Amino acid sequence: MAPKGKRGASGSGSIRKRPDGRWEARYSLGRDPKTGKQKQKSIYGSTQKEVREKLTKTLAEINDGTYVEPSKIPLGEWLDDWLRDYTGNLKPATKSAYEEHVRVHLKPYLGDVPLSELSAQKIQRAYNLLQTERHLCPKSIKNIHGVFHKAISQAIKLGYLRANPLDAVILPRVEKTQVHAMEDSDMIAFLDAIKGHPYERILFVTVFTGMRQGEVLGLTWDCVDFERSTLLVNKQHNRAKGEKEYHFSSLKNERVRMLTVAEDVMDVLREQKAWQEQQARMLGSAFQNPDNLVFTNEFGRFVANQAVYRNYKAIMKKIGLEDMKFHDLRHTFAVNSLKAGDDIKTVQENLGHATASFTLGTYAHATIGMKRESAKRMENYIQSLRKNG
């Protein structure tokens, strides 16, 4: 029995075996200053050794002042709080994706679990179920994990948890997907197929600049410099998933870039400008382009992403390339740039990638051919030396 006056002192603890076979370690946090009652907590484990180790660690934290009292807040409630209060700096599309991950993937499997009981094992089981029940791919699991980790990291900063259990979770291996780019014969067929199409200029500019769809459709005339043959890519025009209204937003990775483009691209933009001016003269006040967009419909309104995509897919199906995504136009530009002799750093900057190593890794298959050509040139050089030596 503890000495009189010492019972329930902060930092004390005891261990016992429960009727259900589990071991329980109880420890005291002293007395509640309002009620005067003892504040006791429990730690559970399958063996006496396990709970003793947990108790020793907890008592040490209490004694050195680093102890964090376990939070009983359900994970689902915390995730809602986090989305509401700590994601205000995100772009609408990004926040919408975060909300979907929480609503569809995290709360159904872990929403009722108190933060204090959140463990790597429970999270691992949830991830496994997302693969087996929801049939999510490893890349999707990785994206969910990234959002989840940010939410729990914030909970740790607020003192709800001591450590992040997600650090001990093993993620499924993400297989690197092979990018697809059009061969020269495909490019010839593509350019022939888009001739005279309402979206011909949009598709032409896309495949010869590497701009993303939202960037092309968000290009404004003040960002086009005909004298220097440059395009300033500083925004995109689209709508986030679940939203009804289209709007301008910042770039995917916030990397504003200046493109110096081929003269043929500038000629296509001159044609577009002349066409818009003709429409304005013909329609008068019925032609309205308040956002100064480069690509519009015949009345000056913005062009919807979905409309461009549907027409693009119809064109690709017509020429036997139905598996090519719209983003593959960007890949095609990158591969053709490398084939034309552009260095990795230039391609990286044109695409707006964060690092040259990412660009190199993404288009490694294209650089293999370049290395072979380089080896051939070196072989020719060696042979010329021997011949003249």
C-alpha positions as a printed Julia matrix, in Angstrom:
389×3 Matrix{Float64}:
   0.0     0.0     0.0
   1.3     3.47   -0.84
   2.19    5.7     2.15
  -0.6     8.0     3.3
  -0.63   11.21    1.31
   1.36    9.67   -1.56
  -1.32    7.52   -3.15
  -2.11    8.64   -6.68
   0.88   10.97   -6.88
   1.75   12.1   -10.38
   4.15    9.64  -11.98
   3.12    6.53  -10.01
   1.78    3.35  -11.61
   0.77   -0.31  -11.15
   0.34   -3.43  -13.31
  -2.31   -6.15  -13.16
  -3.75   -8.91  -15.31
  -7.34   -8.37  -16.42
 -10.07  -11.06  -16.48
 -10.02  -10.95  -20.3
  -6.38  -12.06  -20.33
  -4.87   -8.71  -21.23
  -2.38   -6.9   -19.02
  -3.18   -3.4   -17.79
  -0.83   -0.77  -16.46
  -2.48    2.09  -14.58
  -0.69    5.33  -13.91
  -1.65    8.54  -12.15
  -1.49   12.12  -13.37
  -2.13   13.48   -9.89
  -5.45   15.02   -8.91
  -7.82   17.1   -10.92
  -7.52   20.64   -9.48
 -11.25   21.25   -9.98
 -12.72   18.02   -8.56
  -9.88   16.76   -6.39
 -10.32   13.29   -7.89
  -7.4    11.18   -9.06
  -6.6    11.39  -12.77
  -5.72    7.83  -13.76
  -5.01    6.4   -17.2
  -4.51    2.86  -18.43
  -2.14    1.19  -20.88
  -3.0    -2.25  -22.28
  -0.93   -5.04  -23.78
  -0.9    -8.77  -24.43
   2.04   -9.46  -22.09
   3.26   -8.18  -18.75
   6.61   -7.26  -20.33
   4.91   -5.16  -23.02
   2.86   -3.06  -20.6
   5.8    -2.7   -18.2
   7.93   -1.22  -20.97
   5.09    1.11  -21.98
   4.54    2.14  -18.37
   8.25    2.8   -17.79
   8.37    5.02  -20.86
   5.2     6.9   -19.88
   6.37    7.48  -16.28
   9.68    8.79  -17.58
   7.83   11.25  -19.83
   5.69   12.39  -16.88
   8.76   12.95  -14.74
  10.74   14.89  -17.36
   7.75   16.96  -18.48
   7.4    15.6   -22.03
   4.22   13.59  -21.42
   1.26   14.27  -23.72
  -2.12   13.1   -22.47
  -3.8    10.8   -25.04
  -6.64   12.46  -26.9
 -10.06   10.84  -27.05
 -11.1    12.89  -30.07
 -12.29   10.53  -32.84
 -10.06   10.63  -35.9
 -12.99   11.57  -38.15
 -13.76   14.61  -36.01
 -10.12   15.7   -36.05
  -9.88   15.29  -39.83
 -12.94   17.52  -40.27
 -11.41   20.12  -37.93
  -8.1    19.94  -39.79
  -9.72   20.4   -43.19
 -11.71   23.37  -41.94
  -8.99   25.16  -39.98
  -5.61   24.19  -41.43
  -6.0    23.9   -45.21
  -6.99   27.45  -46.08
  -3.78   28.02  -48.04
  -4.5    25.24  -50.52
  -5.74   25.75  -54.06
  -9.43   24.83  -54.53
  -8.62   21.74  -56.61
  -6.11   20.5   -54.03
  -8.45   21.07  -51.1
 -11.24   19.3   -52.96
  -8.96   16.28  -53.44
  -8.04   16.3   -49.73
 -11.72   16.41  -48.74
 -12.49   13.47  -51.01
  -9.66   11.38  -49.55
 -10.95   12.07  -46.03
 -14.63   11.5   -46.82
 -14.33    8.47  -49.09
 -11.2     6.67  -47.93
 -10.21    7.57  -44.37
 -13.38    8.18  -42.35
 -15.19    4.98  -43.43
 -12.31    2.82  -42.17
 -10.78    4.83  -39.31
 -13.19    7.65  -38.51
 -14.42    6.21  -35.19
 -10.94    5.45  -33.83
  -9.88    7.86  -31.05
  -6.61    9.65  -31.78
  -5.13    8.05  -28.68
  -5.79    4.58  -30.09
  -4.6     5.26  -33.63
  -1.83    2.77  -34.37
   0.33    1.8   -37.33
  -1.31   -1.63  -37.33
  -4.84   -0.2   -37.65
  -3.72    2.15  -40.41
  -1.93   -0.67  -42.23
  -5.07   -2.79  -42.15
  -7.12    0.13  -43.51
  -4.66    0.64  -46.37
  -4.78   -3.07  -47.15
  -8.58   -2.94  -47.28
  -8.47    0.06  -49.59
  -6.53   -2.12  -51.99
  -8.59   -5.31  -51.64
 -12.07   -3.83  -51.17
 -11.86   -0.52  -53.01
  -9.29   -1.76  -55.54
  -7.2     1.38  -55.2
  -3.83    1.42  -56.94
  -0.57    1.97  -54.99
  -0.3     5.54  -56.3
  -3.74    6.37  -54.85
  -2.75    4.85  -51.5
   0.38    6.99  -51.52
  -1.67   10.13  -52.17
  -4.09    9.29  -49.34
  -1.14    8.61  -47.04
   0.34   12.02  -47.82
  -2.87   13.82  -46.83
  -3.29   11.65  -43.72
   0.29   12.29  -42.62
  -0.17   16.06  -42.83
  -3.32   15.9   -40.71
  -1.68   13.79  -38.01
   1.47   15.92  -38.02
  -0.71   18.92  -37.18
  -2.36   16.95  -34.38
   1.09   16.26  -32.93
   1.97   19.97  -33.05
  -1.2    20.68  -31.06
  -0.3    18.06  -28.46
  -2.98   15.49  -29.32
  -0.41   12.78  -30.05
   3.21   12.1   -29.1
   4.36   10.46  -32.34
   3.05    9.86  -35.84
   1.95    6.2   -36.27
   1.97    6.64  -40.05
   5.78    6.64  -40.0
   5.7     2.89  -39.3
   3.24    2.04  -42.08
   4.55    0.22  -45.16
   3.12    1.59  -48.39
   2.56   -0.58  -51.47
   5.21   -0.23  -54.11
   4.36    2.27  -56.83
   5.4     0.98  -60.22
   6.67    3.76  -62.44
   4.32    4.13  -65.39
   5.79    4.41  -68.85
   4.98    7.73  -70.5
   3.51    7.63  -73.98
   4.58    9.93  -76.77
   3.64   10.05  -80.42
   6.14    8.8   -82.97
   6.89   10.96  -86.02
   4.39    8.99  -88.12
   1.76    9.52  -85.42
   2.52   13.24  -85.35
   2.0    13.49  -89.1
  -1.37   11.72  -88.8
  -2.33   13.9   -85.81
  -1.53   17.2   -87.55
  -3.44   16.08  -90.61
  -6.47   15.04  -88.5
  -6.75   18.38  -86.68
  -6.65   20.52  -89.84
  -9.77   22.67  -89.97
 -11.0    21.43  -86.57
 -12.43   24.12  -84.23
  -9.73   23.21  -81.69
  -6.89   22.88  -84.19
  -4.93   25.83  -82.82
  -5.36   24.73  -79.2
  -4.03   21.26  -79.95
  -1.2    22.57  -82.14
   0.03   24.97  -79.47
  -0.25   22.27  -76.81
   1.81   19.64  -78.62
   4.54   22.14  -79.56
   4.87   23.91  -76.2
   4.28   21.15  -73.64
   1.78   23.28  -71.74
  -0.81   21.56  -69.58
  -4.44   21.74  -70.7
  -5.41   24.29  -68.05
  -2.36   26.39  -68.91
  -3.18   26.52  -72.61
  -6.82   27.38  -71.95
  -5.76   29.97  -69.36
  -3.28   31.74  -71.65
  -4.09   35.44  -72.04
  -2.92   37.88  -74.7
  -0.89   39.96  -72.25
   1.3    36.86  -71.78
   2.07   36.57  -75.51
   5.08   38.51  -76.84
   5.13   38.33  -80.63
   8.39   40.27  -80.93
  10.36   37.93  -78.68
   8.37   34.76  -79.54
   7.72   34.08  -75.87
   4.78   32.91  -73.78
   4.47   33.63  -70.07
   2.85   30.68  -68.31
   1.62   32.05  -64.98
  -1.9    30.63  -64.43
  -4.4    28.04  -65.52
  -8.12   28.05  -66.25
 -10.25   25.14  -65.08
 -12.58   24.02  -62.35
 -11.88   21.81  -59.37
 -13.55   18.44  -59.04
 -17.07   18.91  -57.74
 -17.17   22.61  -58.62
 -19.53   24.12  -61.19
 -17.74   27.36  -62.04
 -14.57   27.72  -64.08
 -11.95   30.14  -62.8
  -8.29   31.1   -62.99
  -5.96   29.49  -60.47
  -2.24   29.29  -59.81
  -0.07   26.73  -61.56
   0.13   23.15  -60.38
   3.48   23.61  -58.63
   3.53   27.43  -58.49
   6.41   27.52  -61.01
   5.79   30.47  -63.35
   7.85   30.05  -66.5
   8.72   31.86  -69.72
   8.68   29.78  -72.9
  10.55   30.7   -76.05
   8.61   28.88  -78.74
   8.95   27.97  -82.41
   7.95   30.59  -84.95
   5.28   28.24  -86.33
   3.6    28.38  -82.92
   3.66   32.18  -82.99
   2.16   32.12  -86.5
  -0.72   29.99  -85.21
  -1.27   32.5   -82.39
  -1.3    35.35  -84.93
  -3.99   33.45  -86.83
  -5.96   33.06  -83.61
  -5.72   36.77  -82.85
  -6.82   37.7   -86.36
  -9.77   35.3   -86.08
 -10.87   36.83  -82.75
 -10.65   40.34  -84.19
 -12.75   39.24  -87.15
 -15.36   37.74  -84.8
 -15.44   40.97  -82.78
 -16.03   43.07  -85.88
 -18.71   40.72  -87.16
 -20.6    40.22  -83.87
 -20.05   43.6   -82.26
 -21.17   43.66  -78.63
 -22.18   39.99  -78.87
 -18.49   39.11  -78.8
 -17.22   39.43  -75.23
 -13.75   38.37  -74.04
 -13.47   40.09  -70.63
 -10.6    37.85  -69.48
  -8.5    38.55  -72.61
  -8.2    34.83  -73.29
  -6.2    33.61  -76.28
  -8.47   30.66  -76.95
 -12.22   31.28  -76.9
 -15.33   30.15  -78.68
 -16.86   32.23  -81.46
 -18.5    34.56  -78.94
 -15.38   35.19  -76.87
 -16.32   32.85  -74.03
 -13.8    30.49  -72.44
 -13.36   26.99  -73.83
 -14.32   24.22  -71.38
 -11.68   21.59  -70.59
 -14.14   18.75  -71.01
 -15.11   19.92  -74.5
 -11.49   20.0   -75.62
 -10.84   16.58  -74.1
 -13.87   14.96  -75.76
 -12.9    16.31  -79.16
  -9.27   15.31  -78.64
 -10.27   11.72  -77.81
 -12.49   11.55  -80.9
  -9.58   12.7   -83.07
  -7.18   10.18  -81.52
  -9.66    7.35  -81.99
  -9.99    8.31  -85.64
  -6.24    7.87  -86.22
  -5.95    4.7   -84.12
  -4.4     6.27  -81.03
  -7.38    6.06  -78.68
  -5.16    5.11  -75.72
  -3.32    8.44  -75.84
  -4.34   10.81  -73.05
  -4.43   14.59  -73.48
  -1.44   14.82  -71.12
   0.48   12.68  -73.61
   0.72   15.77  -75.84
   2.95   17.2   -73.11
   5.0    14.0   -73.05
   5.27   14.14  -76.82
   6.69   17.67  -76.65
   9.25   16.61  -74.04
  10.45   13.57  -75.97
  10.65   15.5   -79.24
  12.6    18.27  -77.5
  15.14   15.74  -76.26
  15.36   14.12  -79.7
  15.95   17.56  -81.21
  18.98   18.0   -78.96
  17.63   20.09  -76.08
  19.46   19.44  -72.82
  17.62   18.12  -69.75
  17.81   21.46  -67.93
  16.11   23.3   -70.81
  13.35   20.68  -71.05
  12.86   20.82  -67.27
  12.42   24.59  -67.32
  10.06   24.48  -70.31
   7.87   21.89  -68.59
   8.02   23.6   -65.21
   9.35   20.56  -63.35
  10.84   21.17  -59.91
  14.14   19.43  -60.69
  16.11   18.21  -63.69
  16.43   14.8   -62.03
  12.62   14.41  -62.11
  12.61   15.24  -65.83
  15.47   12.84  -66.46
  13.7    10.06  -64.56
  10.4    10.65  -66.35
  11.91   10.59  -69.83
  14.77    8.14  -69.27
  13.53    5.95  -72.12
  14.0     8.84  -74.55
  17.5     9.62  -73.3
  18.57    6.01  -73.87
  18.24    6.57  -77.6
  20.15    9.82  -77.29
  22.98    8.03  -75.5
  23.17    5.47  -78.28
  23.43    8.25  -80.83
  26.13    9.87  -78.71
  28.05    6.59  -78.62
  27.81    6.33  -82.39
  29.18    9.85  -82.8
  32.07    9.01  -80.49
  32.76    5.83  -82.45
  32.86    7.84  -85.69
  35.25   10.29  -84.06
  37.54    7.48  -82.89
  37.53    5.94  -86.36
  38.38    9.29  -87.93
  41.36    9.65  -85.6
  42.64    6.22  -86.48
  42.14    6.86  -90.16
  44.09   10.13  -90.06
  46.68    8.9   -87.56
